[in-house]
Amino acid sequence: MRGASGLLLSVLVAGCSSADLLRWAPPPPADASTQSLLISVTSDSSTQLRALSFQNGQLAQPLQWAIDEQSAQSSLRLRAYGYEARLPTLGLQPGEVGRRPGRPCSLEQPAAAYELDLMAEAPTWAEVPLTLDAATVALLFGDAACAKDNRCREFESRRVPLGSGEDIFSMVALDDRRVLFADLAGLFYEAEGTTVRRRPDLDGLPAFSIASAGRAGLWFGGRSARAMRGPPGGPYERWTVGTSTQATIAQIAQSPTGRETLALLYGPDPDTPSATRVSYHVFAEAEWRKVADGPLQEVKAWESDIVWVSDRDAVVTHGANIIAHYDGSAVHTLDVNANQLFDQNAGALWPAGPDAVYSGGRIGLLTRISIPFDSVEELAYPIPNTVQSMHAYNGGLMISGTNGFVGQWYPDADSCDGPQYHFDDALTLLPVGGHVYVGGTMRDRSQMNELTILTPL
């Protein structure tokens, strides 16, 4: 994650007999998906908690604490919890947070958590487990439990015709309101709310995989092993990844701080024409290098995924029964024969904290896998068909797959009952700005493809 821009945090330590001491902290980490923050300051004897919202990647309110000198003799720590929901959805208002029962359980599942020692000579944020500390829990909920009301949402579905019948594999958020996506004909589109407009200035860029490149803009990966990086509209840096221009970059993803970018390539094997050669490539220090080859497989490009769970650790899945861990230097493959749950594994992942991922299965099975690979937990069957995409949503997961199924799963409510949303195969989805954008494939190739926009009722 990059640091939230536009504001430093300050803590005023007020003393009676000496000059007041103003301590500064760098902005807490955040990325384009972060919409709210809880920040606590804990001294020797007290904890204060504030809620803040994000606007265009910046903290929307100034933030300063006054801490009594006697309560900050030896310890002064900040904790930051990031959420992908807005403050009203979390039952919060901007400003100081006091005890109140009945706040939603989604507060117990932050998307990111960091800690900073304000007494250190050079304070820096460090990643910590995705668990609220006891003082924060007490301030949020008092002596009562969180409200485990049904968080399952119902949606209004709207279809927007596009300009070709080609598939949509990838989407990326431009900010907290806009989504950029492309079809495999190389036609690009931008969606905001329920409005979709063409982006002909981007047509022809690689379109298999689009991902955030942080301050550098976006990554584009696609056919002929082409990778490009730059802000939408350019200028772009350009690379051919690997040695074969017959390969396709099926997935590309940058680590939270931008230290490395991992790409998954599919290419033909000269000795086995019916099989696909899979390879892993890393971009670091301005150049690409191959770090590993995967096994020969008969795979489809959409049956793959890459997620970073920390700045060093990424998890990759491709084809049937292949899931791998890149640890910053090497690729380690899970022994799928050791656990029968993976006999039906497909190609969708989402981070479940710094040491685990959620994995979607070929029969709709959702599992939680620890990193390193030493345990697998079966969670639920949120959809009845192959899982193709998943994303954090409302404290849980929004999940899509073949036959157009879109479902929801929440840790405290299992899967959601009620209607499924049917359209053709839903290969990718992205919640942004209060809507869920769903793209995929049309089985009738004579028809124009569509973007489906789901709006909560």
C-alpha positions as CSV (number, residue, x, y, z in Angstrom):
1,M,0.0,0.0,0.0
2,R,1.1,3.5,-0.6
3,G,0.9,6.2,2.1
4,A,-2.2,8.4,2.1
5,S,-1.2,11.7,0.7
6,G,-1.9,15.3,1.8
7,L,-1.6,15.2,5.5
8,L,0.7,14.4,8.4
9,L,-0.7,13.3,11.7
10,S,0.3,15.2,14.9
11,V,0.1,14.3,18.6
12,L,0.5,17.2,21.0
13,V,2.0,16.0,24.4
14,A,1.1,18.8,26.8
15,G,3.2,19.3,29.9
16,C,2.7,21.6,32.8
17,S,6.3,22.7,33.4
18,S,7.9,22.3,30.1
19,A,7.3,23.3,26.5
20,D,4.6,21.3,24.7
21,L,6.0,18.6,22.5
22,L,4.6,18.1,19.0
23,R,5.2,14.7,17.5
24,W,4.6,14.1,13.9
25,A,3.8,10.8,12.1
26,P,3.8,10.0,8.4
27,P,0.4,9.4,6.8
28,P,-0.9,5.8,7.4
29,P,-0.7,3.4,4.4
30,A,-3.7,3.3,2.1
31,D,-4.5,2.4,-1.5
32,A,-7.3,3.2,-4.0
33,S,-9.7,0.8,-2.3
34,T,-9.4,2.4,1.2
35,Q,-12.4,4.5,1.9
36,S,-12.2,4.8,5.7
37,L,-9.7,4.7,8.5
38,L,-9.8,4.1,12.3
39,I,-6.7,5.5,14.0
40,S,-6.0,5.0,17.7
41,V,-3.4,6.7,19.8
42,T,-2.4,4.7,22.9
43,S,-0.3,6.0,25.7
44,D,0.6,4.4,29.0
45,S,-2.8,4.9,30.5
46,S,-5.4,5.7,27.8
47,T,-6.5,5.2,24.2
48,Q,-8.2,7.7,22.0
49,L,-9.9,6.6,18.7
50,R,-10.8,8.6,15.6
51,A,-12.6,7.8,12.4
52,L,-11.6,9.4,9.1
53,S,-12.8,9.2,5.6
54,F,-10.9,9.3,2.3
55,Q,-11.6,11.5,-0.7
56,N,-9.6,10.9,-3.8
57,G,-6.9,9.0,-2.0
58,Q,-6.4,11.7,0.7
59,L,-7.5,12.0,4.3
60,A,-10.5,14.3,4.3
61,Q,-10.0,15.7,7.8
62,P,-7.1,17.2,9.8
63,L,-6.0,15.0,12.7
64,Q,-4.4,16.1,15.9
65,W,-4.4,14.7,19.4
66,A,-3.7,16.3,22.8
67,I,-2.1,13.8,25.2
68,D,-1.4,14.5,28.8
69,E,2.4,14.4,29.5
70,Q,1.9,12.1,32.5
71,S,0.1,9.4,30.4
72,A,2.9,9.4,27.8
73,Q,6.0,8.8,29.9
74,S,7.3,5.7,28.0
75,S,4.8,4.7,25.3
76,L,2.9,6.4,22.6
77,R,1.7,4.2,19.7
78,L,-0.6,4.7,16.8
79,R,-2.7,2.0,15.2
80,A,-4.4,2.4,11.8
81,Y,-7.2,0.1,10.5
82,G,-8.2,0.5,6.9
83,Y,-11.6,-0.4,5.5
84,E,-13.0,-0.6,2.0
85,A,-16.4,0.7,3.1
86,R,-17.5,4.3,3.8
87,L,-17.9,5.5,7.4
88,P,-21.8,5.5,7.4
89,T,-21.8,1.8,6.2
90,L,-19.5,1.0,9.2
91,G,-21.9,2.9,11.6
92,L,-19.4,5.7,12.2
93,Q,-19.2,9.5,11.8
94,P,-15.9,11.4,11.2
95,G,-14.2,12.4,14.4
96,E,-13.8,10.9,17.9
97,V,-15.3,7.4,18.4
98,G,-17.0,6.7,21.7
99,R,-18.5,3.5,23.2
100,R,-21.7,2.5,21.5
101,P,-23.3,-1.0,21.3
102,G,-24.8,-2.3,18.1
103,R,-22.1,-1.2,15.6
104,P,-21.8,-3.7,12.6
105,C,-19.5,-6.7,12.9
106,S,-17.8,-5.6,9.6
107,L,-15.7,-3.3,11.8
108,E,-14.0,-6.4,13.2
109,Q,-12.6,-7.3,9.8
110,P,-10.3,-4.4,8.6
111,A,-8.7,-4.8,5.2
112,A,-5.4,-3.5,6.5
113,A,-3.8,-2.9,9.9
114,Y,-0.6,-1.0,10.8
115,E,1.2,0.2,13.9
116,L,3.6,3.0,14.6
117,D,5.8,3.8,17.6
118,L,5.6,7.6,18.0
119,M,8.4,7.6,20.5
120,A,10.9,6.1,17.9
121,E,13.5,8.4,16.4
122,A,12.1,7.8,12.9
123,P,8.5,6.6,13.2
124,T,7.4,4.3,10.5
125,W,4.2,2.2,10.0
126,A,4.6,-1.6,10.3
127,E,2.1,-4.1,9.1
128,V,0.3,-6.0,12.0
129,P,-2.3,-8.8,12.0
130,L,-5.8,-8.0,10.9
131,T,-7.2,-8.1,14.4
132,L,-8.5,-5.1,16.4
133,D,-6.7,-4.5,19.6
134,A,-8.6,-4.8,22.9
135,A,-8.8,-1.1,23.6
136,T,-10.2,-0.4,20.1
137,V,-12.8,-3.2,20.5
138,A,-13.9,-1.7,23.9
139,L,-14.3,1.8,22.4
140,L,-16.2,0.6,19.4
141,F,-18.7,-1.8,21.1
142,G,-18.6,-1.2,24.8
143,D,-19.5,-4.3,26.8
144,A,-21.9,-5.5,24.1
145,A,-21.2,-7.7,21.1
146,C,-21.2,-6.3,17.6
147,A,-24.5,-6.5,15.6
148,K,-24.6,-9.6,13.5
149,D,-27.5,-8.4,11.4
150,N,-27.9,-9.9,7.9
151,R,-25.5,-8.1,5.7
152,C,-26.6,-9.8,2.5
153,R,-27.6,-7.2,-0.1
154,E,-30.2,-7.2,-2.8
155,F,-29.3,-5.5,-6.1
156,E,-30.9,-3.9,-9.1
157,S,-29.2,-5.2,-12.2
158,R,-28.6,-3.0,-15.3
159,R,-26.9,-4.2,-18.5
160,V,-25.0,-1.7,-20.7
161,P,-24.2,-2.9,-24.3
162,L,-20.6,-2.5,-25.4
163,G,-18.8,-2.2,-28.8
164,S,-17.8,-5.8,-29.5
165,G,-18.6,-9.4,-28.7
166,E,-15.2,-10.1,-27.1
167,D,-14.6,-11.1,-23.5
168,I,-13.8,-8.9,-20.6
169,F,-11.1,-10.4,-18.3
170,S,-9.9,-7.5,-16.2
171,M,-11.1,-4.2,-14.4
172,V,-9.2,-1.7,-12.3
173,A,-10.4,1.2,-10.2
174,L,-9.1,4.6,-11.3
175,D,-10.3,6.2,-8.1
176,D,-13.2,5.7,-5.6
177,R,-15.8,6.4,-8.3
178,R,-14.4,5.3,-11.7
179,V,-13.6,1.9,-13.2
180,L,-11.5,1.2,-16.3
181,F,-11.9,-2.0,-18.3
182,A,-11.3,-3.4,-21.8
183,D,-12.5,-6.3,-23.9
184,L,-10.2,-8.6,-25.8
185,A,-10.8,-6.7,-29.0
186,G,-8.7,-4.0,-27.4
187,L,-11.6,-1.6,-26.9
188,F,-11.4,0.4,-23.6
189,Y,-14.2,1.8,-21.5
190,E,-14.6,3.9,-18.3
191,A,-17.6,3.5,-16.0
192,E,-18.8,5.9,-13.3
193,G,-22.1,5.2,-11.5
194,T,-24.4,3.7,-14.2
195,T,-22.8,5.6,-17.0
196,V,-20.3,3.9,-19.4
197,R,-18.2,5.8,-22.0
198,R,-15.7,4.6,-24.5
199,R,-12.0,5.4,-24.1
200,P,-10.7,5.3,-27.7
201,D,-7.5,7.0,-26.6
202,L,-6.5,3.7,-24.9
203,D,-7.6,1.3,-27.7
204,G,-4.9,-1.2,-28.7
205,L,-3.2,-1.3,-25.3
206,P,-2.7,-4.8,-23.8
207,A,-6.0,-5.9,-22.4
208,F,-5.8,-9.3,-20.8
209,S,-4.8,-7.9,-17.4
210,I,-5.0,-4.4,-16.1
211,A,-3.7,-3.5,-12.6
212,S,-2.7,-0.6,-10.4
213,A,0.9,0.5,-10.7
214,G,0.6,2.9,-7.8
215,R,2.0,6.4,-8.5
216,A,3.2,5.2,-11.9
217,G,-0.4,4.8,-13.1
218,L,-1.5,1.4,-14.4
219,W,0.0,-1.9,-15.6
220,F,-1.3,-3.3,-18.9
221,G,-0.5,-6.9,-19.9
222,G,-1.6,-8.9,-22.9
223,R,-0.8,-10.8,-26.1
224,S,2.7,-11.0,-27.6
225,A,4.1,-10.9,-24.0
226,R,3.6,-7.1,-24.0
227,A,3.7,-5.2,-20.8
228,M,3.1,-1.4,-20.5
229,R,3.1,1.0,-17.6
230,G,1.9,4.6,-17.3
231,P,-1.0,6.9,-16.5
232,P,-4.1,6.4,-18.6
233,G,-3.5,8.3,-21.7
234,G,0.3,7.9,-21.5
235,P,3.2,8.2,-21.8
236,Y,4.0,4.5,-21.4
237,E,7.0,2.4,-20.6
238,R,7.0,-0.7,-22.7
239,W,8.5,-4.2,-22.3
240,T,8.4,-7.6,-23.9
241,V,8.4,-10.1,-21.0
242,G,10.4,-13.3,-21.4
243,T,11.8,-14.6,-24.7
244,S,8.7,-15.7,-26.6
245,T,6.5,-13.2,-28.3
246,Q,3.9,-16.0,-28.7
247,A,3.2,-15.9,-24.9
248,T,0.3,-13.9,-23.3
249,I,0.5,-12.1,-20.0
250,A,-2.6,-13.6,-18.3
251,Q,-2.2,-11.8,-15.0
252,I,-0.1,-8.9,-13.7
253,A,-0.1,-7.5,-10.2
254,Q,2.1,-5.1,-8.2
255,S,3.1,-5.5,-4.6
256,P,1.5,-3.1,-2.0
257,T,4.5,-0.7,-2.0
258,G,5.5,-1.2,-5.6
259,R,8.7,-3.1,-4.7
260,E,8.0,-5.8,-7.2
261,T,5.4,-6.7,-9.9
262,L,4.6,-10.3,-10.7
263,A,3.3,-11.5,-14.0
264,L,2.0,-14.9,-15.1
265,L,2.6,-15.8,-18.7
266,Y,0.9,-18.5,-20.9
267,G,2.7,-19.6,-24.0
268,P,2.9,-22.6,-26.4
269,D,5.2,-25.5,-25.8
270,P,7.2,-26.4,-28.9
271,D,7.2,-30.1,-27.9
272,T,3.6,-30.4,-26.9
273,P,1.3,-28.3,-29.2
274,S,-1.9,-29.1,-27.2
275,A,-0.4,-27.9,-23.9
276,T,0.4,-24.5,-22.4
277,R,3.7,-23.5,-20.9
278,V,3.2,-21.4,-17.7
279,S,6.0,-19.1,-16.4
280,Y,6.4,-16.6,-13.6
281,H,8.2,-13.3,-14.1
282,V,9.1,-10.5,-11.7
283,F,9.7,-6.8,-12.4
284,A,12.1,-5.1,-10.0
285,E,14.8,-2.5,-10.3
286,A,13.6,-1.5,-13.8
287,E,13.8,-4.9,-15.4
288,W,11.9,-8.2,-15.9
289,R,13.4,-11.6,-15.0
290,K,11.9,-15.1,-15.0
291,V,11.8,-16.7,-11.6
292,A,10.2,-20.1,-12.4
293,D,8.4,-22.3,-14.9
294,G,5.1,-23.9,-14.1
295,P,4.0,-27.3,-15.3
296,L,2.6,-28.0,-18.8
297,Q,-1.2,-27.6,-18.6
298,E,-4.3,-27.3,-20.8
299,V,-5.5,-24.0,-19.2
300,K,-7.6,-21.0,-20.1
301,A,-6.3,-17.5,-19.4
302,W,-9.3,-16.6,-17.1
303,E,-8.5,-19.6,-14.8
304,S,-5.7,-17.7,-13.1
305,D,-5.1,-15.1,-10.5
306,I,-2.4,-13.3,-8.5
307,V,-2.9,-11.6,-5.1
308,W,-0.3,-10.0,-2.9
309,V,-0.9,-10.7,0.8
310,S,2.2,-8.7,1.9
311,D,4.9,-6.7,0.2
312,R,7.0,-9.9,-0.1
313,D,4.4,-12.7,-0.5
314,A,2.1,-13.3,-3.5
315,V,-0.2,-16.3,-4.2
316,V,-0.8,-17.5,-7.7
317,T,-3.3,-19.9,-9.1
318,H,-3.6,-21.2,-12.7
319,G,-5.5,-24.0,-14.3
320,A,-6.8,-27.0,-12.3
321,N,-5.1,-27.9,-9.1
322,I,-2.2,-25.4,-9.2
323,I,-1.7,-22.9,-6.5
324,A,1.7,-21.4,-5.7
325,H,3.4,-19.0,-3.3
326,Y,6.1,-16.5,-4.4
327,D,8.1,-15.5,-1.3
328,G,10.2,-12.8,-2.9
329,S,12.9,-15.1,-4.2
330,A,11.3,-18.4,-5.3
331,V,8.0,-20.1,-6.2
332,H,6.7,-22.9,-4.0
333,T,3.8,-25.0,-5.2
334,L,1.2,-26.5,-2.9
335,D,1.0,-30.3,-3.0
336,V,-2.6,-30.6,-4.1
337,N,-2.7,-34.3,-3.7
338,A,-2.3,-33.8,0.1
339,N,-5.7,-32.2,0.4
340,Q,-8.8,-33.4,-1.6
341,L,-10.4,-29.9,-1.4
342,F,-8.0,-28.9,-4.2
343,D,-9.2,-31.5,-6.7
344,Q,-11.7,-28.9,-7.8
345,N,-9.6,-25.7,-7.4
346,A,-10.0,-23.1,-10.1
347,G,-8.7,-19.6,-10.5
348,A,-9.9,-16.9,-8.1
349,L,-8.1,-15.6,-5.0
350,W,-8.4,-12.8,-2.4
351,P,-6.2,-11.9,0.5
352,A,-7.4,-13.1,3.9
353,G,-4.8,-11.2,5.9
354,P,-0.9,-11.2,5.7
355,D,-0.7,-15.0,6.0
356,A,-3.7,-16.5,4.2
357,V,-5.8,-16.3,1.1
358,Y,-9.4,-17.1,0.1
359,S,-9.5,-19.5,-2.9
360,G,-12.5,-20.1,-5.1
361,G,-13.2,-23.6,-6.5
362,R,-14.5,-25.3,-9.6
363,I,-17.7,-26.4,-7.9
364,G,-18.3,-23.1,-6.1
365,L,-16.2,-24.1,-3.1
366,L,-14.6,-21.2,-1.0
367,T,-11.6,-22.2,1.1
368,R,-9.1,-20.3,3.3
369,I,-5.5,-21.3,2.8
370,S,-2.7,-20.5,5.2
371,I,0.7,-19.2,4.0
372,P,3.0,-21.1,4.0
373,F,0.8,-23.9,2.9
374,D,0.1,-25.8,6.0
375,S,-3.7,-25.7,6.4
376,V,-6.8,-25.5,4.3
377,E,-10.2,-24.6,5.8
378,E,-13.5,-25.3,3.9
379,L,-15.8,-22.3,4.3
380,A,-18.9,-22.4,2.1
381,Y,-20.4,-22.8,-1.4
382,P,-21.4,-19.2,-2.2
383,I,-22.3,-20.0,-5.8
384,P,-23.1,-23.4,-7.5
385,N,-20.6,-23.1,-10.3
386,T,-16.9,-22.4,-10.9
387,V,-15.6,-19.3,-9.1
388,Q,-13.9,-16.9,-11.5
389,S,-13.5,-13.7,-9.5
390,M,-13.9,-12.4,-6.0
391,H,-13.4,-9.1,-4.2
392,A,-13.8,-7.7,-0.7
393,Y,-17.3,-6.3,-0.2
394,N,-19.2,-5.0,2.8
395,G,-17.0,-6.9,5.3
396,G,-17.2,-10.1,3.3
397,L,-16.7,-11.2,-0.3
398,M,-18.6,-10.7,-3.6
399,I,-18.0,-13.7,-5.8
400,S,-18.8,-14.4,-9.5
401,G,-18.4,-17.3,-11.8
402,T,-19.6,-19.4,-14.7
403,N,-23.2,-19.4,-15.9
404,G,-23.4,-15.8,-14.6
405,F,-23.7,-16.5,-11.0
406,V,-22.9,-13.7,-8.5
407,G,-23.0,-14.4,-4.8
408,Q,-22.0,-13.0,-1.4
409,W,-20.2,-14.5,1.5
410,Y,-19.8,-13.1,5.0
411,P,-17.6,-14.6,7.8
412,D,-20.4,-14.3,10.4
413,A,-23.3,-15.2,8.1
414,D,-22.0,-17.9,5.8
415,S,-23.4,-17.5,2.2
416,C,-26.4,-15.3,1.4
417,D,-29.7,-16.9,0.6
418,G,-32.0,-15.4,-2.0
419,P,-31.8,-14.8,-5.8
420,Q,-28.7,-15.1,-7.9
421,Y,-28.0,-12.7,-10.7
422,H,-27.9,-14.5,-14.0
423,F,-26.1,-13.4,-17.1
424,D,-23.4,-15.1,-19.2
425,D,-20.2,-16.2,-17.6
426,A,-19.1,-13.6,-15.1
427,L,-15.3,-13.6,-15.3
428,T,-14.4,-10.5,-13.4
429,L,-16.1,-8.1,-10.9
430,L,-15.2,-4.9,-9.1
431,P,-17.1,-3.0,-6.4
432,V,-16.5,0.8,-6.7
433,G,-18.4,3.8,-5.6
434,G,-21.5,2.0,-4.3
435,H,-21.9,-0.2,-7.4
436,V,-20.6,-3.6,-8.4
437,Y,-19.4,-3.9,-12.0
438,V,-19.4,-7.3,-13.6
439,G,-17.8,-8.3,-16.9
440,G,-17.4,-11.6,-18.7
441,T,-18.2,-13.5,-21.9
442,M,-21.2,-13.8,-24.2
443,R,-21.9,-17.3,-25.3
444,D,-23.6,-16.1,-28.5
445,R,-20.7,-14.5,-30.3
446,S,-23.1,-12.8,-32.7
447,Q,-24.2,-10.6,-29.9
448,M,-22.4,-7.5,-28.5
449,N,-21.0,-8.0,-25.0
450,E,-22.4,-6.2,-22.0
451,L,-21.3,-4.7,-18.7
452,T,-23.6,-5.5,-15.9
453,I,-23.9,-2.9,-13.1
454,L,-25.4,-4.1,-9.8
455,T,-26.7,-1.3,-7.5
456,P,-27.8,-2.1,-3.9
457,L,-31.5,-1.6,-3.3
